[in-house]
Amino acid sequence: MTASSKSTTILRAVLTVAFLYFGLRKLGSFQTDVAIYEAIGFGQFPRYITGSIEFIGAALLWRKGCEGFAGLLLLATMFIGLSALLIWVGPPYWHMLLLILGTGTVTWVYRNQPISLLR
């Protein structure tokens, strides 16, 4: 295992833990997450969608051939989530920025996978 593939594996593991944590918080109706989605004003349905995407995306990070798609899916989810926080809720955003950096890195490393789907 090369140093770059080892660091990518560690990054995928960290992202998996983070997305499982945040996804399960949303799906488990934690009070803070419910309050955030109430503040956004679209009801609780988007919370279930976001939690499910985070949970599924975390699992797809480990499916051979799907890592790039998982990174892209999670990256899009984080950009939408950051936009919602910036517009309707407010700080803190630091965790979103770290997740964007991490998922962006995974998406870049596995960029050939989503591109090959388009061909």
C-alpha positions as CSV (number, residue, x, y, z in Angstrom):
1,M,0.0,0.0,0.0
2,T,1.5,3.3,-1.0
3,A,1.6,6.4,1.2
4,S,-1.0,8.1,-0.9
5,S,-3.5,5.2,-0.9
6,K,-2.9,4.7,2.9
7,S,-3.7,8.4,3.6
8,T,-6.8,8.2,1.3
9,T,-8.0,5.1,3.2
10,I,-7.5,7.0,6.5
11,L,-9.4,10.0,5.1
12,R,-12.3,7.7,3.9
13,A,-12.4,6.2,7.4
14,V,-12.6,9.6,9.1
15,L,-15.3,10.7,6.7
16,T,-17.2,7.5,7.3
17,V,-17.2,8.1,11.0
18,A,-18.2,11.7,10.6
19,F,-21.0,11.0,8.1
20,L,-22.4,8.1,10.1
21,Y,-22.4,10.3,13.2
22,F,-24.1,13.2,11.5
23,G,-26.5,11.0,9.5
24,L,-27.6,9.0,12.5
25,R,-28.1,12.2,14.5
26,K,-30.5,13.4,11.8
27,L,-32.3,10.1,11.4
28,G,-32.4,9.7,15.2
29,S,-34.2,13.1,15.7
30,F,-31.6,14.6,18.0
31,Q,-33.0,17.8,19.4
32,T,-30.3,20.1,18.0
33,D,-30.8,18.7,14.4
34,V,-34.6,19.0,14.7
35,A,-34.1,22.7,15.8
36,I,-31.8,23.4,12.9
37,Y,-34.2,22.1,10.3
38,E,-37.1,24.0,12.0
39,A,-35.0,27.2,11.7
40,I,-34.5,26.5,8.0
41,G,-38.2,26.4,7.6
42,F,-38.9,23.5,5.2
43,G,-40.1,21.1,7.9
44,Q,-38.4,17.9,9.0
45,F,-38.6,15.9,5.7
46,P,-35.3,17.3,4.4
47,R,-33.6,16.1,7.6
48,Y,-34.5,12.5,6.8
49,I,-33.3,12.9,3.2
50,T,-30.0,14.5,4.3
51,G,-29.5,11.9,7.0
52,S,-30.1,9.0,4.6
53,I,-27.8,10.5,2.0
54,E,-25.0,10.9,4.6
55,F,-25.5,7.3,5.8
56,I,-25.6,5.8,2.3
57,G,-22.7,8.0,1.2
58,A,-20.6,6.8,4.1
59,A,-21.3,3.2,3.1
60,L,-20.5,3.9,-0.6
61,L,-17.1,5.3,0.4
62,W,-16.1,1.6,0.9
63,R,-17.8,0.0,-2.1
64,K,-15.1,-0.6,-4.8
65,G,-15.7,1.5,-7.8
66,C,-18.2,3.8,-6.0
67,E,-15.8,5.9,-4.0
68,G,-15.8,8.8,-6.4
69,F,-19.5,8.9,-6.8
70,A,-19.8,8.7,-2.9
71,G,-17.4,11.7,-2.6
72,L,-19.4,13.6,-5.2
73,L,-22.7,12.9,-3.5
74,L,-21.4,13.9,-0.1
75,L,-19.7,16.9,-1.5
76,A,-22.9,18.2,-3.1
77,T,-24.8,17.5,0.2
78,M,-22.2,19.5,2.2
79,F,-22.4,22.5,-0.2
80,I,-26.2,22.5,0.1
81,G,-26.0,22.1,3.8
82,L,-23.4,24.9,4.1
83,S,-25.6,27.2,1.9
84,A,-28.6,26.5,4.2
85,L,-26.6,27.3,7.3
86,L,-25.2,30.5,5.8
87,I,-28.7,31.7,4.6
88,W,-31.1,30.6,7.4
89,V,-29.3,29.5,10.5
90,G,-25.9,31.0,11.1
91,P,-22.7,29.6,12.7
92,P,-21.0,27.3,13.4
93,Y,-19.8,26.2,10.0
94,W,-16.3,24.9,10.6
95,H,-17.3,21.3,10.6
96,M,-19.0,21.8,7.2
97,L,-15.8,23.3,5.8
98,L,-13.8,20.4,7.0
99,L,-16.2,17.9,5.5
100,I,-16.2,19.8,2.2
101,L,-12.4,19.7,2.2
102,G,-12.4,16.0,3.0
103,T,-15.1,15.0,0.5
104,G,-13.5,17.2,-2.1
105,T,-10.2,15.4,-1.7
106,V,-11.9,12.0,-2.0
107,T,-13.8,13.1,-5.1
108,W,-10.5,14.4,-6.7
109,V,-8.6,11.2,-5.9
110,Y,-11.4,9.0,-7.4
111,R,-12.4,11.6,-10.1
112,N,-12.1,9.0,-12.9
113,Q,-15.0,7.0,-11.6
114,P,-17.8,9.6,-12.1
115,I,-16.2,10.8,-15.3
116,S,-16.2,7.2,-16.7
117,L,-20.0,7.0,-16.0
118,L,-20.5,10.0,-18.3
119,R,-18.7,8.4,-21.2
